[in-house]
Amino acid sequence: MSEETGNLDVRELKILERLENNGYLTQRELSKEVGIALGLVNHLLKKMVKKGWIKIKNIDAKKIRYLITPEGAREKSSLLYKRVESTIHFYLEAKRVIRDKVVHLKNDGVKDVSIYGINHISEVLFIVLKELRLELDAVVDEKKEGEEWFGYTVIGMEQFVKSNTSVLIFASLDKEKIDSFCKVQKNVKFVTLRD
């Protein structure tokens, strides 16, 4: 499946989900809710009518209702399945990449580490650390300091620098963020998830 086709599948799925919840939405409302251009919504709706996924029912001269057909419901299920399958594949690949980047810590005898940054990557990293049996010493994120995250109280960088000697794993794949962090935090032992 090409990236363009995948994007259309996601858009079609979003439109079908919205129409299932409210068949009275206008194309303009669909455009805003799905986050795509009005012209593309019009094109996709015409395509879905042609494929028999939806029917249009005239309510009056200015209002129409979109009805999802049994074929449209099957297609929605199929698109949802593809989306879930793609997400699981992405998660497993992310887990593999992250594991490859931190397994050397375990092999080098490191027993505990800390995570910098609360995001989706840090969640996958947390699971990888548990699988590798590396202890999580601290979770660091200035923007979320004091909040709870998987049973840990998030601390700021200043507190981490004062009280920790563990290796800090920067939970980001964004090269600019990593480079910026490297310039500022020269006295901290850290590992990045990207070369």
N, C-alpha and C positions, 0 to 999 in steps of 0.2 A: 504494500500500500504506500503510495507516494505521500510526502508531507502535505501537499495540496489536497489530495483526496482525504487524508486524515482530518485536516482542518474542516473540510466540508462536512464530513461525518459528524464532527463535534457540533458544528453549527446546526445541522439538521436535527441532531438529537436535542439540542437546546430548544429549538423551535417546537418540536413535537412535545417536549416536556411542558413548555409554557402553554401551548394550545390545549393540552390534556387538562391543565389546571384551570384554564380560562379561554374558551373558544371564541369569546367576544373581543379579544384583543385586536387593536388595529395594527396595521403593518408598522406604523410609526412607533407604537408602544412595543411591539416585538423587537424592532430595531434597537430601541433603548435597552430593553431587558436582556437581549442576547449580546448586545455590544457590536453589532455589525451595521454596515450601511443599509439605508432604506431600500436602495435599488437591489442589493443582494438578497434582502428579505423577500422582495417581490419575485425575484428570479427563483429562489428556492421554493417559495410557496407554489409558483406555477409548476415547477418540476415535480413537487410532491403531489399536486393534483393530477398531473399527467401520469404519474406512476401509480395513482390510486391509493395513496397513503392518507390523503385528506379529501374531504368534500367541502364545498362552499354552499352555505344555505343563506339565501337572502331573507333578512328579517324585515327590512323596509328599504326605501330608496337609498338611505345613507348607511345602513348598518348591515353587516354580514356576520355570520358565525362560521367558524371553522370546526368541522367535525372530523375526528380521527377515525379512520376506517379500521376494520379488523386487520387488514394488510398493513396499515400504518402502525398499529399497535405491535404487530410482529416485528416490523422494521425497527421500531423504537427499542424493543427488547434486544434485537440483534446489534444495534448501534451501541446500546448500553453495555452489552457483553463485550464488544470490541474495545470499548473505552476502559472497562475494568481490566481486561486482559492486557492492554497496553500499559496501564498504570502499574500493574503487578510486575510486568516485564521491566519497566523503568525502575521500580523499587529494587528488584533483584540485581539489576545492573549497577545501580547506585551503591548498593550494599557491597557488591564485589569490588568496585573501584575503591571505596572507602576502606574496606578490609585490606586490600593490597597496599594502601598508603600507610596503614598503622600497624600491620602485623609485625614489622621489624622492631617495634617498641617491645613487644612481648619477647621476641627472639633475642633482644639486647638486654633482657633482664629487668626492664622497667615494670614496676608493679602497680603504680597508680599514675593517673593522668587527670588533667582538667580539660574542660571544654570551654572555648571562647565563642559566644554567639548562640542565640536561641533562634532556631529556624527549622525547616524541614530536614536540612542536612544534619543538624545536630541530633535530631530524633533518630535518624538512621545510624549515625555515629554511636549513639547511646546503645543501640541494639548490638552493634558490632563489638563494642567494648565489653558488653555482658558475655557475648559468645566467646571472646578471647580471654575472658576472666581477668580483665584489667580493671582495677578499682577506680571508680570515679571519685576524685578527691574534691573537686569544686566545679561549679558552673559559673562562668563569668560573662556578664553582659551589662554594661553601664546603663543602657536604656531600660533594662528590666530588673535592675538591682532591687532586692527585697522581695521580689515575687517568688512563688514556688514553681518548681519545674521538676517533675518526676520525683518528688520528695526531697529535692535539694533547694535550699534558699540561695537564690542567685546573688552573687556578690559583684562589686565593681572591680575594675582593674587595679586600682590603688590598693584595695584590701588584699587582692591576690598577690601583688608584688611584695607586700609586707609580710605575708604569712605563709606563702607556699613555695615549695621547691619542686613540685611536680612538673612534668612536661605539659605544656598547654597546647591543645590541638585546636587550630583555627578552623571552625566549622563554616567554611565558605569555599566556593569554587571560583569566585569572582577575582580575577587577577589584579584588578586595580585596588580592591579592598585589601588583598593580601599584601601587595607591595606597599601600600600606605601603612599597614600595621607593622610591617618589617622595619620601616624607617623610624617609626615612633618607639617601638618596644624592642630596643637593641639589647637590653639586659635580661630578657626573658627567654628561657629555653622553650621553643615552640616548634610544632610540626604543622605543615600545611597539607591539604588534601589535593594539591595541584602542584606540578613542577614549575 
